[in-house]
Amino acid sequence: MKTTTTRKPFDHSGSSFDSFLEEEGIREETETLAIKRVLAWQLEQAMREQRKTKQAMAKELHTSRSQLNRLLDPQNVSVSLETITRAAKVLGKRLIVRITDARKSPTRRPRSGRRPAAREGVRATRSAAEAV
């Protein structure tokens, strides 16, 4: 009679990507770049949906096209919140900035649509019109 042994499944989880970035000392830089990439993508998508050219967008922002290119460059993180807010306003959008506790892992909002309690973080919400 042959006996079968059950093997314990191997845990492939390892450390988190966040801990890897921390160990390498590049977490802040990586997060900053990721945020800028998302913002640039969202602005470009809004421009595309509204069929707004870079030239027209720059004119409405009262800036040069090269300045607009810097704003839309995902690698350029030296763009002010004011510039991003103005661009959002021109596109009929608004910028929402939220600060959360760094010790907690990011969690998704519950499906019920309820927002997390205020003690979990500070949410700064200003319409583009208020910021300009």
N, C-alpha and C positions, 0 to 999 in steps of 0.2 A: 504494500500500500504506500502510495506516494503522498507526502505531506506538502502542502503549499504554504509558503510563507508570504505574508502580506507585507509589502514594502511601504514604508512611510513616504508619502509624496515629497519630492524635493522642493523646498521653498526657494523660488527664483526671485523673490521680491527684492532682496538686497537693500541697499540704502536708497533714499529718495533722490530725485534729480536735484531738488533744492539743496540737500546736504552735500551733494557732489559739487555744485556751484560754490557753496560756502567753503568747502575744502580747497577749491582752486582759487578762491579769493576774487571771483568774478560775478557773484550773484547780483550785486547792485547794478553793475554795468549791464548785465544781461537783461535784468528787469527793465531798466531804463530804455534800452534799445527795443525791447518787445513792446513796451507801451507806445513808443514813438512810431513803430511800424504799424500798430493797430490804428493809431490816430491818422496817420498819413493814408492808410488804406480806406478808412471810413470817409475822409474828406474826398478822396478820389472817387469813391463809389457815389457819393452824393453829387459830385460834379457830373459824373457820367449819367446818372439818373435824370438830372436836370439839363443835360446836354449843354453844359457850360464849359467853354474853352478856357484854357489857362490865361489867355490874353484877356478875356472878358472878366474872369475871376480877379486877376491882378488889378484891372481897372476899377472894379467895385471895391476892392480892398485899399485902393489909393496907394498902390505899391508897384514895384517893378516885377516883371515876369521872373527875373532871376531870384528875387526874394521869395516869390511863390514857389519856385522850384526847390528852394531850401526848405520851405515849409513841408512840401510834399515828399522830400527825400527821406526815406525810412532810416537812413544811417545818420542823419543830422539831428542830434538830440539837443542842440543849443537853440531851440526855438522857444520863445516866451509863451506863457499861458495866455497872455493878452493877444498875441498874434493868432494862436489857435482859436481862441474865443471869437475874435473878429471874423475869422474865416468861417467858423460855424454859423455865426449870425448871418453872414452873406448867403449862406446856403439854407437858411431857415431852420437851423439846428441850434442846439445849445450844448455846452460842455459841462459834464458832471464829474467832479473830483471827489474821491472818497479816501479817507485815511482809516486804516484798520489796525488792529493789534498785530504786531509782527510775530508774536509767539504762537498764534493760532494758525492752523492750516486754513487755506481758503475754503469756504463752504458755499454751497449754492443756496439760493433762497428757497424756502419751502414752496411747494407747488400751490399752496393756498394763496400765495401772493403777499403774505405778510412779510414785512420787513424785519430784519433783526433788531433787537432792542438797542437803544442808544448807547448802552454801556459797551457794546461790542466794537464800536468805532465811532468816528465823527464823520458825518456826511455833509459835505459842503455842496449845496446845490444853488447855483445862480443862473439865471437865464442870461443869454448872451447880451440882451439889451441892458440888464442891470450891470454887467461887467464892463461895458463900454462907456 
